Amino acid sequence: MADAADVLNLPLPHVLNLLSSGVLPFHKVGGDRRVSVSALMAYKLAFEQRRSAALETLAAQAQALQMGYE
């Protein structure tokens, strides 16, 4: 799971929460949890898209309020 946390650039406890909540699918091999590369990359892409949309919204609000970010 530490590798998944590194790929996502997230703290390990947050990744474990994503797994336990079902947001990030995994399967067990023995006592270990395994996440497929495709699931990891799909989550990362969706996260980046949400992040970009939020930044665009904030930038538009800043411009509308003439906050000097032109």
C-alpha positions as CSV (number, residue, x, y, z in Angstrom):
1,M,0.0,0.0,0.0
2,A,2.9,2.3,0.5
3,D,3.6,2.1,-3.2
4,A,0.0,3.1,-4.0
5,A,0.3,6.0,-1.6
6,D,3.5,7.1,-3.3
7,V,1.9,7.0,-6.8
8,L,-1.1,9.0,-5.6
9,N,1.1,11.3,-3.6
10,L,-1.2,10.8,-0.6
11,P,-0.5,9.8,3.0
12,L,-0.8,6.0,3.6
13,P,-3.7,6.5,6.2
14,H,-5.7,8.3,3.5
15,V,-5.1,5.5,1.0
16,L,-6.2,3.0,3.6
17,N,-9.4,5.0,4.2
18,L,-10.1,5.0,0.4
19,L,-9.7,1.2,0.4
20,S,-11.9,0.6,3.4
21,S,-14.6,2.9,2.1
22,G,-14.7,1.2,-1.3
23,V,-13.6,4.2,-3.2
24,L,-10.5,2.4,-4.4
25,P,-11.1,-1.3,-5.2
26,F,-8.7,-3.9,-4.0
27,H,-8.4,-7.6,-3.6
28,K,-6.6,-9.6,-0.9
29,V,-3.7,-11.9,-1.4
30,G,-3.0,-13.6,1.9
31,G,-3.1,-10.7,4.4
32,D,-2.1,-8.1,1.9
33,R,-4.3,-5.8,0.0
34,R,-3.6,-5.3,-3.7
35,V,-4.8,-2.5,-6.0
36,S,-4.6,-3.0,-9.7
37,V,-2.6,-0.5,-11.7
38,S,-5.6,0.4,-13.8
39,A,-7.7,1.1,-10.7
40,L,-4.9,3.2,-9.3
41,M,-4.5,5.2,-12.5
42,A,-8.2,5.7,-12.9
43,Y,-8.5,7.1,-9.4
44,K,-5.5,9.4,-10.0
45,L,-7.0,10.7,-13.3
46,A,-10.4,11.3,-11.7
47,F,-8.7,13.1,-8.8
48,E,-6.6,15.3,-11.1
49,Q,-9.7,16.2,-13.1
50,R,-11.6,17.2,-9.9
51,R,-8.6,19.2,-8.8
52,S,-8.3,21.0,-12.1
53,A,-12.0,21.9,-12.1
54,A,-11.8,23.2,-8.6
55,L,-8.8,25.4,-9.5
56,E,-10.6,26.7,-12.5
57,T,-13.6,27.7,-10.4
58,L,-11.3,29.4,-7.8
59,A,-9.5,31.3,-10.6
60,A,-12.8,32.4,-12.1
61,Q,-14.1,33.6,-8.8
62,A,-10.8,35.5,-8.1
63,Q,-11.1,37.2,-11.5
64,A,-14.7,38.1,-10.9
65,L,-13.9,39.6,-7.6
66,Q,-10.9,41.5,-9.1
67,M,-8.5,40.0,-6.6
68,G,-5.4,40.8,-8.8
69,Y,-4.9,37.4,-10.3
70,E,-5.2,38.4,-14.0
